[in-house]
Amino acid sequence: MTPGAVDLKIVRDRLLVVEQSVMDLRSLPHTSLEEFTSDRRNVLAADAALRRALEALFDVARHLLAKGAGVGSLEYREVAQRAAEHGIVADPELAARMVEMAGYRNRLTHHYDDVTPTELLVVITQHLEDVEAIANELRSAAARLIGSH
């Protein structure tokens, strides 16, 4: 695949999905498991919003890899690994977390029946900053790639 121009609209639109999804997740009741599970819709909303956020992150990373580095379509874990290799996610700790997120995205999509309300609550209360940090890394990479063309 030949590198090309990064489409800033794609990057902005997908990162807006991430931002909105994180806001939606934070707006869910999450002070306790009992509160979170008191309405089944909270769990369903958390699952959907988290999946959307992760999909959008990986869509942006895949786009930046394709346009900035000429790297074609990849599985989610490979996207995370290649994003680190190509400096799209420069922070090594965030790159490792992105690989974990790829695995969790696959769990949400393919093993959804094993995802528990407890683990969703843990993500909401302890890991949304990682999602935001990776979104920021992708935003910075897009700006660098646009500036280099």
C-alpha beads as a LAMMPS data file, in Angstrom:
LAMMPS data file: protein, C-alpha beads

149 atoms
148 bonds

1 atom types
1 bond types

-500.0 500.0 xlo xhi
-500.0 500.0 ylo yhi
-500.0 500.0 zlo zhi

Masses

1 110.0

Atoms # bond

1 1 1 0.000 0.000 0.000
2 1 1 1.266 3.459 -0.873
3 1 1 1.120 6.166 1.787
4 1 1 -1.207 9.052 1.034
5 1 1 -2.822 12.072 2.568
6 1 1 -4.336 11.701 6.020
7 1 1 -8.024 12.582 5.914
8 1 1 -8.440 14.967 8.820
9 1 1 -12.231 14.633 8.670
10 1 1 -11.995 10.890 9.316
11 1 1 -9.614 11.500 12.214
12 1 1 -11.758 14.266 13.731
13 1 1 -15.051 12.406 13.297
14 1 1 -13.765 9.173 14.842
15 1 1 -12.056 10.953 17.719
16 1 1 -15.318 12.783 18.363
17 1 1 -16.980 9.357 18.682
18 1 1 -14.327 8.425 21.250
19 1 1 -14.862 11.653 23.176
20 1 1 -18.649 11.302 23.187
21 1 1 -18.471 7.634 24.152
22 1 1 -16.171 8.411 27.084
23 1 1 -18.561 11.159 28.215
24 1 1 -21.448 8.685 27.949
25 1 1 -19.524 6.149 30.017
26 1 1 -18.705 8.727 32.682
27 1 1 -22.359 9.766 32.883
28 1 1 -23.467 6.271 33.880
29 1 1 -24.006 5.621 37.589
30 1 1 -20.719 4.117 38.754
31 1 1 -20.146 4.696 42.458
32 1 1 -20.867 1.037 43.233
33 1 1 -21.639 -2.213 41.464
34 1 1 -25.115 -2.164 42.994
35 1 1 -25.794 1.299 41.609
36 1 1 -24.354 0.384 38.195
37 1 1 -26.417 -2.814 37.911
38 1 1 -29.593 -1.363 39.433
39 1 1 -30.787 -0.761 35.875
40 1 1 -29.755 -3.322 33.274
41 1 1 -29.650 -0.558 30.681
42 1 1 -26.544 0.871 32.380
43 1 1 -24.608 -2.307 31.646
44 1 1 -25.863 -2.425 28.075
45 1 1 -25.025 1.243 27.534
46 1 1 -21.536 0.742 28.973
47 1 1 -20.903 -2.200 26.676
48 1 1 -22.076 -0.302 23.596
49 1 1 -20.264 2.947 24.401
50 1 1 -17.013 1.177 25.225
51 1 1 -17.137 -0.871 22.044
52 1 1 -17.806 2.296 19.991
53 1 1 -14.898 4.116 21.627
54 1 1 -12.489 1.253 20.970
55 1 1 -13.679 0.750 17.381
56 1 1 -13.220 4.450 16.676
57 1 1 -9.706 4.469 18.195
58 1 1 -8.661 1.555 16.038
59 1 1 -10.288 3.080 12.945
60 1 1 -8.140 6.184 13.425
61 1 1 -4.984 4.164 14.039
62 1 1 -5.692 1.998 10.979
63 1 1 -6.237 5.116 8.861
64 1 1 -3.008 6.716 10.071
65 1 1 -1.091 3.513 9.412
66 1 1 -2.508 3.246 5.904
67 1 1 -2.027 6.866 4.919
68 1 1 1.070 7.703 6.919
69 1 1 3.040 4.492 6.687
70 1 1 1.495 2.577 3.797
71 1 1 0.494 -0.286 6.104
72 1 1 -2.671 -2.050 4.923
73 1 1 -5.602 -3.563 6.747
74 1 1 -4.672 -5.423 9.916
75 1 1 -6.213 -7.290 12.820
76 1 1 -6.794 -5.154 15.908
77 1 1 -3.752 -6.358 17.868
78 1 1 -1.568 -5.820 14.817
79 1 1 -2.913 -2.288 14.443
80 1 1 -1.837 -1.561 18.022
81 1 1 1.593 -3.149 17.531
82 1 1 2.234 -1.388 14.234
83 1 1 1.011 1.928 15.633
84 1 1 3.791 1.628 18.212
85 1 1 6.383 0.523 15.646
86 1 1 5.606 3.498 13.392
87 1 1 5.500 6.058 16.204
88 1 1 1.786 6.710 15.875
89 1 1 1.465 5.782 19.542
90 1 1 4.851 6.916 20.794
91 1 1 4.462 6.249 24.518
92 1 1 5.508 2.604 25.126
93 1 1 3.147 2.199 28.098
94 1 1 0.197 3.474 26.069
95 1 1 1.207 1.249 23.173
96 1 1 1.086 -1.761 25.504
97 1 1 -2.320 -0.656 26.788
98 1 1 -3.533 -0.307 23.217
99 1 1 -2.627 -3.953 22.583
100 1 1 -4.670 -4.846 25.679
101 1 1 -7.534 -2.715 24.373
102 1 1 -7.454 -4.630 21.112
103 1 1 -7.906 -7.833 23.062
104 1 1 -10.709 -6.313 25.091
105 1 1 -12.430 -5.039 21.966
106 1 1 -12.333 -8.595 20.627
107 1 1 -13.756 -9.843 23.926
108 1 1 -16.612 -7.318 23.754
109 1 1 -17.346 -8.317 20.164
110 1 1 -16.795 -12.072 20.110
111 1 1 -17.085 -13.180 23.739
112 1 1 -19.747 -10.701 24.815
113 1 1 -21.515 -13.366 26.846
114 1 1 -18.459 -13.565 29.145
115 1 1 -18.218 -9.813 29.783
116 1 1 -19.410 -9.061 33.308
117 1 1 -20.897 -5.896 34.783
118 1 1 -18.015 -5.884 37.268
119 1 1 -15.365 -5.675 34.573
120 1 1 -17.274 -2.984 32.708
121 1 1 -17.458 -0.983 35.921
122 1 1 -13.701 -1.399 36.400
123 1 1 -13.112 -0.020 32.907
124 1 1 -15.385 2.967 33.590
125 1 1 -13.792 3.766 36.923
126 1 1 -10.136 2.950 36.191
127 1 1 -9.294 2.922 32.487
128 1 1 -11.071 5.699 30.598
129 1 1 -8.002 7.910 30.970
130 1 1 -6.080 5.360 28.882
131 1 1 -8.667 5.634 26.106
132 1 1 -8.367 9.427 26.198
133 1 1 -4.562 9.297 26.277
134 1 1 -4.446 7.082 23.196
135 1 1 -6.918 9.376 21.434
136 1 1 -4.536 12.256 22.184
137 1 1 -1.576 10.268 20.826
138 1 1 -3.523 9.587 17.627
139 1 1 -4.514 13.259 17.334
140 1 1 -0.848 14.268 17.666
141 1 1 0.265 11.663 15.142
142 1 1 -2.331 12.903 12.642
143 1 1 -1.033 16.468 13.049
144 1 1 2.558 15.281 12.503
145 1 1 1.608 13.261 9.443
146 1 1 -0.354 16.142 7.929
147 1 1 2.578 18.474 8.586
148 1 1 4.993 16.095 6.851
149 1 1 3.061 16.107 3.572

Bonds

1 1 1 2
2 1 2 3
3 1 3 4
4 1 4 5
5 1 5 6
6 1 6 7
7 1 7 8
8 1 8 9
9 1 9 10
10 1 10 11
11 1 11 12
12 1 12 13
13 1 13 14
14 1 14 15
15 1 15 16
16 1 16 17
17 1 17 18
18 1 18 19
19 1 19 20
20 1 20 21
21 1 21 22
22 1 22 23
23 1 23 24
24 1 24 25
25 1 25 26
26 1 26 27
27 1 27 28
28 1 28 29
29 1 29 30
30 1 30 31
31 1 31 32
32 1 32 33
33 1 33 34
34 1 34 35
35 1 35 36
36 1 36 37
37 1 37 38
38 1 38 39
39 1 39 40
40 1 40 41
41 1 41 42
42 1 42 43
43 1 43 44
44 1 44 45
45 1 45 46
46 1 46 47
47 1 47 48
48 1 48 49
49 1 49 50
50 1 50 51
51 1 51 52
52 1 52 53
53 1 53 54
54 1 54 55
55 1 55 56
56 1 56 57
57 1 57 58
58 1 58 59
59 1 59 60
60 1 60 61
61 1 61 62
62 1 62 63
63 1 63 64
64 1 64 65
65 1 65 66
66 1 66 67
67 1 67 68
68 1 68 69
69 1 69 70
70 1 70 71
71 1 71 72
72 1 72 73
73 1 73 74
74 1 74 75
75 1 75 76
76 1 76 77
77 1 77 78
78 1 78 79
79 1 79 80
80 1 80 81
81 1 81 82
82 1 82 83
83 1 83 84
84 1 84 85
85 1 85 86
86 1 86 87
87 1 87 88
88 1 88 89
89 1 89 90
90 1 90 91
91 1 91 92
92 1 92 93
93 1 93 94
94 1 94 95
95 1 95 96
96 1 96 97
97 1 97 98
98 1 98 99
99 1 99 100
100 1 100 101
101 1 101 102
102 1 102 103
103 1 103 104
104 1 104 105
105 1 105 106
106 1 106 107
107 1 107 108
108 1 108 109
109 1 109 110
110 1 110 111
111 1 111 112
112 1 112 113
113 1 113 114
114 1 114 115
115 1 115 116
116 1 116 117
117 1 117 118
118 1 118 119
119 1 119 120
120 1 120 121
121 1 121 122
122 1 122 123
123 1 123 124
124 1 124 125
125 1 125 126
126 1 126 127
127 1 127 128
128 1 128 129
129 1 129 130
130 1 130 131
131 1 131 132
132 1 132 133
133 1 133 134
134 1 134 135
135 1 135 136
136 1 136 137
137 1 137 138
138 1 138 139
139 1 139 140
140 1 140 141
141 1 141 142
142 1 142 143
143 1 143 144
144 1 144 145
145 1 145 146
146 1 146 147
147 1 147 148
148 1 148 149
